[in-house]
Amino acid sequence: MARGLWNKFQVKRSDGTDRRGEKHYRCDYFVLDLTHDPVARQAAAQYCIATANVDLARDLAIIIQHHVSENETLPDAAFHR
């Protein structure tokens, strides 16, 4: 049964900036399952292409590639930065 968007996860920032008065207090986060969800991998690959953070793009691409199935097609640009 599909539920749509709901509070399935509780995200806590390891740097503490999600505390009251800090930059990320009450920020919205969206968790993706890169292991089991091919659509999540597509979204993450597009993020790799769009982000200015080359180190983040490289690290995320490594995780994505680890989970790609043989019949899955992802944009090459996500993996060549």
N, C-alpha and C positions, 0 to 999 in steps of 0.2 A: 504494500500500500504506500503510494507516494504521499509525502507530507508537505513538500515545499520547503520554504526556509523556516528554520526554527532553531532555538538555542540548544543545539546538541553538544557544543563544546564550550568550555570556559577557557579563554585565552588570558594568560598572565605574562607580561613582558619580563624577561630576565634582567633587564637593566633598570627596572623600577619606575620607568617613566609613565606607567599607567596609574600611578597613585594620584589622588585628588590634588589638583593644583599643578600637576606636571603636564607636559606636552601631549601625551597620549591618553590622558584621563577621558574615559567614556568614548574612545575610538571604536568604530565598528570593524570587525575582522571577519573574514570568510575563509574557512578551512577547506582545503582540497585534498582528496585522497589520491595521491599520485601512484599508489600501488595498484589499486583496483579499478580506477575510473579513467577510461581513455579520454573522455571529454575534459577531465581535470588536467591530463597531460597536455592536451591541445591548448588549453588556457594558459598553462604554465609555459609552454613553448612560445606562445605569443608574448608573454611577459618577458621572456629572455630576449626577444627581439626588440621590445619597446623600452626596456629599462636602460638608463644611462650608466648604471652600476655594472661594469664589465665583470667584476669578480663575482657578484651575485648571479649574474647571467650564466657564467661558467659553472659555478657550483650547482645551480638549479638544473642546468642541462645534463650534468653528470647523473643526478638523481633520476631525471626523466628517462635518460637512455637506459638506465638499469632496469626499468620496468616496461619498456616498449615491447609489445608483442610483434610477432613476425608479419602479421597482416595489417599493422598500424602504420599510417603515414603521417609524419610530422614535418613541419617546414625546416629545410636544411639551415636556413638563416639562424635558427635558434641555437645551433650547435657550432657555428663558425663565427666567433666574435673576436 
